[in-house]
Amino acid sequence: MNDSHLHEMKKIKKTLTIVLFMLIVVFSVWYVEFNLFDFIHAVPTFFSFIFTDFFPPDVNNFQVYLRPVVDTILLAFIATGVSTVLGMVFAILIAQNTTPNRVIGHVLKAILTFFRNIPFLVWASVLVIIFGVGNLPGLLALIIFGTSFLARVYSESIEELDHHVVEAIEAVGGNYFHVIKHAIFPQFMPSFLNWTLYMVEIGIRASAILGLVGAGGLGTIIKQTMDLFQYSKTSMAIVIMIVIIIFVESVSQKLRERII
C-alpha cells in the first residue's frame, strides 16, 4: 500500500467522520425540536429580562449575604482538606506503581469511577433527602466528588513519576514505605499542590450553587430570591459569587507561581 493510497484513505475517514458528526447534530436538533427562529426571537426578551429585572444589583442589607458567603468558602476549604487526605490515600492504593495489590487497586478504581461519574448536585440532592436541608449534605457531596476526582488525578500523576528513583531506593534495601516517603512524595509534591489548589477553585464554584438543591452555601440565597422573584437580590448574589471565584483563581495562580 503506497503513501498516496494511505493519504486517500485518511482523507475518506476524515470526511466520513465530519459527515457523521453533522448527521448527529442534525438528528439532535430534530429530536429535541430546537427551533432557530424561536431562539433568535427570544434573544431580545432574554436581554430585556436581564437588564430590566436583574440590574442594578440590590446592595442594601449586605449582611444578608455574609453568612452564605462564609459558608460557601468554608465548605470549599473543609471539603478540599478532607478530600485531599482521602484522595491521597486512594491514589497510592490504585496507582499501578504504588498499589500493594493490583486486584484491590482495580476494585477501588472502579468504585471511585462510579462515585466520580455521578454529578455532585445529584449527590447533594440525595443527601438532602437523607440528612435534610443544610450545610452537611453539601459538604458530604463535595467530599465525595472531591475525593473521587483527586484520587484519579493524583494516581495519574504518581504513575507518571520517574521509576528510576524507585528502583534506586529498592536497590539499597528500601521497603514499600521507604519508596513512598523518599521516591514518590518528593517527586509528586508539585502535582499534589497544583491539583489541590485547583480543587479549592472547584469547591468554591460547586459550593456556590449547592444551595439550589437546599445544600447550603451562597446558592441558598440565589434560589430563595429567585423563588420570590427578587431578581435584584439574585443579581447581587451572583455578582458576589463571581467576585469570590475570580479572587480565589487569582490567589491560587499566585500560589502556584511561588510554590510550584
C-alpha positions as CSV (number, residue, x, y, z in Angstrom):
1,M,0.0,0.0,0.0
2,N,1.7,3.2,-1.2
3,D,1.7,6.6,0.5
4,S,-0.9,8.1,-1.9
5,H,-3.4,5.3,-1.1
6,L,-2.9,5.8,2.7
7,H,-3.4,9.5,2.3
8,E,-6.6,8.9,0.3
9,M,-7.9,6.5,3.0
10,K,-7.2,9.0,5.7
11,K,-9.0,11.7,3.7
12,I,-12.0,9.5,3.3
13,K,-12.1,8.6,7.0
14,K,-11.8,12.3,7.9
15,T,-14.7,13.2,5.5
16,L,-16.9,10.3,6.8
17,T,-16.2,11.5,10.4
18,I,-17.3,15.0,9.6
19,V,-20.4,13.8,7.8
20,L,-21.3,11.5,10.7
21,F,-20.9,14.4,13.2
22,M,-23.1,16.7,11.1
23,L,-25.7,14.0,10.8
24,I,-25.7,13.5,14.6
25,V,-26.1,17.3,15.1
26,V,-29.0,17.4,12.6
27,F,-30.7,14.5,14.3
28,S,-30.2,16.0,17.7
29,V,-31.7,19.3,16.5
30,W,-34.7,17.4,15.1
31,Y,-35.1,15.2,18.2
32,V,-35.1,18.0,20.8
33,E,-37.3,20.1,18.5
34,F,-34.9,23.0,18.5
35,N,-36.3,26.0,16.6
36,L,-33.7,28.5,15.5
37,F,-36.3,31.2,14.8
38,D,-37.8,30.9,18.2
39,F,-34.3,31.1,19.7
40,I,-33.5,34.3,17.7
41,H,-36.9,35.8,18.7
42,A,-36.2,35.0,22.4
43,V,-32.8,36.8,22.5
44,P,-34.2,40.3,22.9
45,T,-36.6,39.1,25.6
46,F,-33.6,37.5,27.4
47,F,-31.6,40.7,27.4
48,S,-34.6,42.8,28.4
49,F,-35.2,40.5,31.3
50,I,-31.5,40.6,32.4
51,F,-31.1,44.4,32.2
52,T,-34.6,45.3,33.5
53,D,-35.2,42.8,36.3
54,F,-31.7,41.7,37.3
55,F,-30.0,45.1,37.2
56,P,-29.0,47.0,39.2
57,P,-28.0,44.5,41.9
58,D,-29.5,45.2,45.3
59,V,-26.7,46.4,47.5
60,N,-28.9,47.0,50.5
61,N,-28.7,44.7,53.5
62,F,-25.4,43.3,52.5
63,Q,-25.2,41.4,55.9
64,V,-27.8,39.0,54.5
65,Y,-25.2,37.7,52.0
66,L,-22.4,37.5,54.6
67,R,-23.3,34.2,56.3
68,P,-23.9,32.3,53.0
69,V,-20.6,33.7,51.6
70,V,-18.7,32.4,54.7
71,D,-20.5,29.1,54.4
72,T,-19.5,28.8,50.7
73,I,-15.8,29.5,51.4
74,L,-15.6,27.3,54.5
75,L,-17.4,24.4,52.8
76,A,-14.9,24.5,49.9
77,F,-11.9,24.5,52.2
78,I,-13.2,21.8,54.5
79,A,-14.2,19.6,51.6
80,T,-10.8,20.2,50.0
81,G,-8.9,19.3,53.2
82,V,-10.8,16.1,53.7
83,S,-10.7,15.2,50.0
84,T,-7.0,15.8,49.8
85,V,-6.3,13.3,52.6
86,L,-8.7,10.6,51.3
87,G,-7.7,11.2,47.7
88,M,-4.0,10.8,48.5
89,V,-4.7,7.5,50.3
90,F,-6.8,6.1,47.5
91,A,-4.3,7.4,44.9
92,I,-1.5,5.4,46.4
93,L,-3.7,2.3,46.6
94,I,-4.8,2.5,42.9
95,A,-1.7,3.8,41.1
96,Q,0.0,1.0,39.3
97,N,3.4,1.7,40.6
98,T,2.3,2.1,44.3
99,T,-0.6,-0.2,44.8
100,P,0.2,-3.0,47.3
101,N,-2.3,-5.3,45.5
102,R,-3.5,-4.9,41.9
103,V,-6.9,-6.5,42.5
104,I,-7.6,-4.1,45.3
105,G,-6.4,-1.3,43.1
106,H,-8.7,-2.2,40.3
107,V,-11.7,-2.6,42.6
108,L,-11.1,0.8,44.3
109,K,-10.6,2.5,40.9
110,A,-14.0,1.1,39.7
111,I,-15.7,2.3,42.9
112,L,-14.2,5.8,42.7
113,T,-15.1,6.0,39.0
114,F,-18.7,5.2,39.8
115,F,-18.8,8.0,42.5
116,R,-17.0,10.5,40.3
117,N,-19.4,10.0,37.4
118,I,-22.4,11.0,39.4
119,P,-22.6,14.8,39.4
120,F,-22.1,16.5,42.8
121,L,-25.6,18.1,42.5
122,V,-27.1,14.7,42.3
123,W,-25.2,13.6,45.4
124,A,-26.3,16.8,47.1
125,S,-30.0,16.2,46.2
126,V,-29.8,12.6,47.5
127,L,-28.0,13.7,50.7
128,V,-30.6,16.5,51.3
129,I,-33.3,13.8,51.4
130,I,-31.2,11.7,53.9
131,F,-29.9,14.5,56.2
132,G,-32.3,17.3,55.5
133,V,-31.7,20.9,54.3
134,G,-28.4,22.5,55.5
135,N,-24.7,22.6,55.0
136,L,-24.0,18.9,55.9
137,P,-25.4,17.4,52.7
138,G,-23.5,20.0,50.7
139,L,-20.3,19.3,52.5
140,L,-20.6,15.5,52.1
141,A,-21.4,15.9,48.4
142,L,-18.3,18.0,47.9
143,I,-16.2,15.4,49.8
144,I,-17.5,12.5,47.7
145,F,-16.8,14.3,44.5
146,G,-13.5,15.8,45.6
147,T,-12.2,12.5,46.9
148,S,-13.0,10.6,43.7
149,F,-11.7,13.4,41.5
150,L,-8.4,13.9,43.4
151,A,-7.8,10.2,43.7
152,R,-7.9,9.9,39.9
153,V,-5.6,12.9,39.1
154,Y,-3.2,12.1,42.0
155,S,-2.9,8.5,40.8
156,E,-2.3,9.5,37.2
157,S,0.4,11.9,38.4
158,I,2.0,9.2,40.5
159,E,2.1,6.8,37.6
160,E,4.0,9.4,35.5
161,L,6.8,9.7,38.0
162,D,10.4,8.7,37.3
163,H,10.7,5.0,38.1
164,H,14.5,5.1,38.3
165,V,14.3,6.8,41.7
166,V,12.0,4.0,43.0
167,E,14.4,1.4,41.6
168,A,17.3,3.1,43.4
169,I,15.6,3.1,46.7
170,E,14.7,-0.6,46.3
171,A,18.3,-1.4,45.2
172,V,19.6,-0.2,48.6
173,G,17.1,-2.3,50.5
174,G,14.3,0.2,50.9
175,N,10.9,-1.2,51.7
176,Y,7.4,-0.1,50.4
177,F,7.1,2.7,52.9
178,H,10.7,4.0,52.2
179,V,9.8,4.1,48.5
180,I,6.6,6.1,49.2
181,K,8.4,8.5,51.5
182,H,11.7,9.1,49.6
183,A,10.8,8.4,46.0
184,I,7.1,9.1,45.5
185,F,6.3,12.0,47.7
186,P,9.3,14.3,46.7
187,Q,8.5,13.9,43.0
188,F,4.8,14.1,43.5
189,M,4.6,17.3,45.6
190,P,4.4,19.8,42.6
191,S,1.5,17.9,41.1
192,F,-0.1,17.5,44.5
193,L,-0.1,21.2,45.2
194,N,-1.3,22.1,41.7
195,W,-4.3,19.7,41.8
196,T,-5.1,20.6,45.4
197,L,-5.2,24.3,44.6
198,Y,-7.4,23.5,41.6
199,M,-9.7,21.6,43.9
200,V,-10.2,24.7,46.0
201,E,-11.4,26.5,42.9
202,I,-13.8,23.7,42.0
203,G,-15.0,23.6,45.6
204,I,-15.8,27.4,45.6
205,R,-17.8,27.1,42.3
206,A,-19.6,23.9,43.4
207,S,-20.5,25.1,47.0
208,A,-21.8,28.4,45.5
209,I,-24.6,26.5,43.7
210,L,-25.3,23.7,46.2
211,G,-28.0,25.8,47.7
212,L,-30.0,25.4,44.6
213,V,-30.9,21.9,45.9
214,G,-31.0,23.0,49.6
215,A,-27.5,22.0,50.5
216,G,-26.2,25.3,51.9
217,G,-23.9,27.9,50.6
218,L,-24.5,31.1,48.5
219,G,-26.8,29.1,46.2
220,T,-29.4,29.2,49.0
221,I,-29.8,32.9,48.6
222,I,-29.9,32.6,44.8
223,K,-32.7,30.0,45.0
224,Q,-34.7,31.8,47.7
225,T,-34.6,35.2,45.9
226,M,-35.5,33.7,42.5
227,D,-38.4,31.8,44.0
228,L,-39.6,35.1,45.5
229,F,-39.0,37.0,42.2
230,Q,-36.5,39.2,44.0
231,Y,-34.2,39.3,41.0
232,S,-32.1,42.3,42.0
233,K,-31.1,40.3,45.1
234,T,-30.4,37.3,42.9
235,S,-28.2,39.5,40.8
236,M,-26.2,40.7,43.9
237,A,-25.7,37.1,45.0
238,I,-24.4,36.2,41.5
239,V,-22.0,39.2,41.5
240,I,-20.6,38.2,44.9
241,M,-20.2,34.6,43.6
242,I,-18.3,35.8,40.5
243,V,-16.0,38.1,42.7
244,I,-15.2,35.2,45.0
245,I,-14.3,32.9,42.1
246,I,-12.1,35.5,40.5
247,F,-10.4,36.2,43.7
248,V,-9.7,32.6,44.5
249,E,-8.4,31.9,41.0
250,S,-6.1,34.9,41.3
251,V,-4.7,33.8,44.7
252,S,-4.4,30.2,43.5
253,Q,-2.4,31.3,40.4
254,K,0.0,33.4,42.5
255,L,0.5,30.5,44.9
256,R,1.2,28.2,42.0
257,E,3.8,30.6,40.7
258,R,5.5,30.9,44.1
259,I,5.3,27.3,45.3
260,I,5.4,25.1,42.2
